[in-house]
Amino acid sequence: MFMAIYLDHAATTPIDPRVREAMMPFLDDFFGNPSSIHQYGRKVRLAIDQARLQVAEALQADPSRIIFTSGGTEADNLAIMGVAAWYKEQGKNHVITSQIEHHAVLDTCRYLEKIGFDVTYLPVDSTGVVDVEALRKAITPKTSLISIMYGNNEVGTIQPIEEIGNIAHSYGIVFHTDAVQAFGLIDFQIERLPVDLVSVSAHKINGPKGVGALYFSKKVHLLPRVFGGTQEKRRRAGTENVPGIIGFGHAAKITKENRLAHQEEMWQLRKLFLSELKKQEIHFVVNGHPENVLPHILNISFPDIDTETMLINFDLEDIACASGSACTSGALSVSHVLEAMRLPQDVTNSAIRFSFGKGNTKEEIKQTVEKTAKIIRRLTTS
């Protein structure tokens, strides 16, 4: 019997039962406010400190440099707005990013433009890699921040983060990377990388939704964007999302312990999908870099059929996949990432993102490919 298959892990992942179990006591027994000085508050504060340590260890970072947020979007906003605001007071009002960032970065940069900042949006090549020479040329004496994602959420392309960071630091510029998709798959040694701010999120690593974190190095000046309390070292006020933070910490711990095995499993599923698809002898194009790519993301175009039609048919076949970012795919518009890669129109108009995760099996991949071929043959011969 064919069961529903979930291949949209880049949008969100199912919560790990062990994570849920770790969270439950903080929805019931341990209900204190972590800012309270009595024993109810102190117990919760200790648990938050432990979760902060767990996230820091997964990133190989100093736990004192971790700020908990409501997710990757807020982490991106805090990094960009917080740094830009401080440097504007120093006479610097130029920010550099790329054309293929998540909208959490792009929309924040567009807001900065509305309030008087200059923003440069770097081009990418046909595989989604940022033009490093264009980056060098874009730098001015007023550049305060460069924000380039680690691995793209739509096509999986990994950016030359170390090279970009070294360029940024050679000019005394702060470097931020959105690592939401890369976290849990890449071996982060943050304090050995030339990065100053890193955004991550819990629900991409089988943790709860509504909680993320921002790593910021000791040299970063970061003005708060939320005011009203002393939480998170006065950089993010508000009573903490305690169950979410506890869940994030536990998910990070599991991720750290299983990263290599998980990474290898994702590579195997990706390779199997492509090999099975080739056997079907149907027309398809793989989007993104052929080698430097996140293993759990596979963006494929089927040029004979448009994206919307494919997604409807996949859903009818009980296969969950996407056209791109979960934050924009509901609009069913052409991906800004694929447009920036300057791919042919029939490729950009027919792209599907399959993203793998825990729980997916080789049998599911084979079934998905069979269903894909069936859909394409039916739609192209009718």
N, C-alpha and C positions, 0 to 999 in steps of 0.2 A: 504493500500500500504506500502511495506517495504521500509524504508528510510535508508540511510547509517548511521552506528553507530560508533562513535569515542570512543574507549576504550584504548587510548594511552596517557593519561594525564600525566604519569610519564615522557614521552618524551618531551611534551610541551602542554601548555593549550591555548585555544582560548582567545584572548584579551577581557577583559570586556569592553562593550560599554562605561561605565563611565570612564574607564581608557583612552580609545581613546579620549573621549571628553576633558579630562583634558590635554592631550598632544597636541592637535591641535593648540592652540594659540602659542606654542613654536616652531611650524613649520612655522609660518607666522609672527604674530605681534611682538612677543618677540624673536627676532633673535640675540640679542647682545651677545658678548663674556662675560661670567661671570667674567673673569679676568680684564675686562675694568673698569675704575673708573668712567666713565660717566654714565648718567642715564639709557642708554640702557643696559649696563653691570650690573648695580646695581639691576635693576628689576629682571634680570635672576638669579643673585646671591642669592637674597632673596628667589626666588622660589626653588632653589637647597637646601638652608638651610631648607626650610619647608619640602621638600621631605626627607632630611636626618633625620629630627625630626620624620616624619611619619614612616620611616623604623625602627628607634631606638625604637619608642613606641611599634611597633609590636613585637620587640625583648625584650622589657622592659630593654633597655640599654641606656647608656649615648650617646647622638647624636655625641658628640665630638670624640667618639671611632669608628665611622662608616666611612669606606673608600669605595667609589663607584668604581666599576671595570666594565669590559666588560661582566661579567657573573660569574657563579659559577666556571668555569674552571680557570679563571684568579685569582679569590679569593683564590682558593686552591693553585695555583702556588705561589702567593704572600706570603701566610701564610707559606708554607713549605720552599720555597727558601729564603724568607726574614729572617726568624728565623734561618735557618740552616747557612746562610752566616754570620750572626752576631756571632753566637756561635762558628763557626769554628775559628774565630779570637781569641776566648777565649780558644782554644784548645779542643773543643768538636766537634766530627764529626760523632756521631751515632744518627740515627733516627729510630723510631719504628712505623710501620703501620700494617695493616692487609692484608690478601690475597684477601679480597673481596671488597676492596675500588673501587671507581670510577676510571677510567683511568686517570682522571685529577690529582689524587693523585699518583697512581701507576707509571705512566710514568714520573712524576716529581721525584719520588724516584729513579727510574732506572737511570735517568739523574744524580742525586746526586752520585750514585754509580760510574758512569763513571768519575766523577771529584774528586774521592777520599774519598767519604763518605762511611760509613758502614750503611747498612739498614737491619733491621730485619722485616720479613713479618710474622705476627702472624697467626697461624692456627685458624680455627673456628670449631664448632661442626656441627652435621648434620642439625641443625636448623639455622645455620648461625651466632651463637653467638661467639664472640671472647673469646679465652681461657685466662682468667684473670691470672691464675697461670703462664702460659707461658709468659705473659707480665711481671710479677714480675721477673721472671728468666732472661728475656732478658735485663733488665736495667743494665747499666754499669756506671761507673763514667764519661764516655764520652757521655752519652745520653743527647741530648739537647731538643728533640722534640718527642712527641707521637701524631700521627694523626689517629683517628678512626672515621668513619662516624656515624652520629646519627641514621639514619634509612636507610637500604639498598635500593638502587634504583631498584634492580631486584626482590628481594623476600620480601622486606618490613621489615625484621627483625630489631628490635630496640636494640641497644647495651646498656650495663650497663654504660652509660656515667658518672653518678655520681661516681660510684665505680672506674672507670678508672681514672677519673680526680683527685680523692682523692689520688690514688696511685701516679700519676704523681707529684702532688704537694708535697707529702711527701718526694719526692726525689729532689725537686726543678726543676722539668722538665716542660717545656711549653707543654700545651695540646691544640691541634686543633681538631675541629670536622667539617666535611662537613655536613651541615644541609639542603642542597638544597631540598631534598625530604620531610623532616620533617617540614620545615617552612610552616606555614599556617594550620597545623594540630596539632602540639604539643604546649602546653602552655610554651613558653620560658620565663624564668626569668633569663636571661643570667648572670647578675651580682650576682645572688645567687647560680649559678652553678659553680663547679670547672673547668671552661673552660676559656681559654685565647684567643682563636681565633675561630670564627664561620663564615663559608661561606654560603651565601644564594644567590638566583637568582630570578629575576622578572618573567621570563616566565613560572615558575612552579606554580605561584599564579595568573594566568590570567592577567599578565602584559606583557610588550613588551620583545622581544628577544634582546640580546646584552647588557644587563645591569645586574649587580649583586652588591654584597657588601660583605665586610669583616669587621667583628667586631674584634677589638683587645683591650685587657685590658691594663690598665695603666702600668702594670709591664712588658709588652712585648717589647723587642727590635726588631724592624722590619726594615731591610734594604730595600730600594726600588729596584724594578727590572726594572722599566721604568724610564728613566731620560729625563730631558729637560724643566722642569717648576716647579712652586711652588704649583701646584694643589694638593688637598687631603693631605694637611700638608706635602708636599714634599715626600710622600710615593707612589704616583702614578701620575706621570707627564702626561700632555696632556690635551688639551681642552676637557671639559666634554661632554658626550653624553646627552645634555640637555633634549630633548624630552623623551629619555629613562628614565632618572633619575626622571623626573616629573611623568611619567607613573608608575615607580616602587613605588614611594612614595604613589601615589593614590591607587595602588593595595594593598600595605601593609596596608593602612588605612582600606580598605574594608575587607581585610583578618582579621585584628584585631577585627573588629566589628562583623564579622560573623563566627569566628573560631569554636565555640562550635556547632552551628547549622550545619556547613559544616562537621565537624568531625562526628557528629551523622548520617548525611545523607550518608556519605561514608561507615560507619559501616553497615547501613541498606542495601545498595546496595551490599556490600560484602557478608553479610549473605544470602541475597536473591539469589545471584548467586550460592552459594554453596548448598543451600536447593533445588533450582530448578534442579541443576546438579545431585543431589542424586536421585531425582525422575526419572531421565532418565535412571538410572541403566546402566551407562557406566563406564568403568574403567578409573579412574583418581587418581592422587596423588597431594596433596597440598604441595608446597615447602615453607620453611621458618618456623619461630617460630609460634606455634599455638595460642599464646596469645599476646606476646609482639611484635606487628607488626603494621606497618602503615596501616590504614584502607582502603586507596585508592589503595593499590597494592595487587594483587592476582596472584601468580605465580602457575600455574597448569601444570602438565605433563600428557600427554595422551600416556602411554607407547606403545600402539599398532601402533602409527603413528609418524614419525619423524617431527621435528619442521618445516622444510622448506615446507614440503607438507601441513601441517596444515595452515601455514601462507598464502600460495598461495590460498588455498581454502577459508580461511576467507576473503581474499581480493576479491575473486570472488563473495562472498556473501555480499560484501559492509560492512564488519566489520573490523575496524582498530584496530589491537593489535600488539604485538611485541614479539621478542624472548628474549629481555633483554634490556640493555642500548641502547639508540638511537645513542650513539657515536660509538657503535660497531656492532649493530644488522645487518647493511648492509652487513657485512662479512659473516653472517650466520654460524659463528663458534660456538663451544660449549661454553657456558657461563663459564667464569673463576670463577664466584661466585658459581655456582652449582658444578663445579669441586672441588673447595676448601671445599665444604660441604661433599665431598666424597659420593655422592649419586650414586645409581646404574646407569650403562651406559644407560639403556633404559629410565631412568627418566631424566637424563641430556640431552639426545638426542631428547626429545619430549616436552620440556618445552615451555609454552606460558605465557607471562605476560599480564594480563588484568589490566588496571589501570583506575580508575574512576575519575570523576571530575564534575564541575559545568555544568549543562545542561543534564547530563545523567538522565534517568528516569527508574522506575521499569519496565515499559513496554519494554524498550530497553534491559534491563537485561534478561527478560524472552525470548525475541526474539533471543537474542544472544545464550542463552543456547539451545533453540530449534534448531537453526542453527548448533551449535556445535555437538549436538547429531546426527543430520542429516548427517553431514560431516563424523563423525566417523563411523556410521553404513554403509554408502555408501563405504567408503574406506576399511573397514574391512571385508565386505562381497563380494566385487567385485573380 
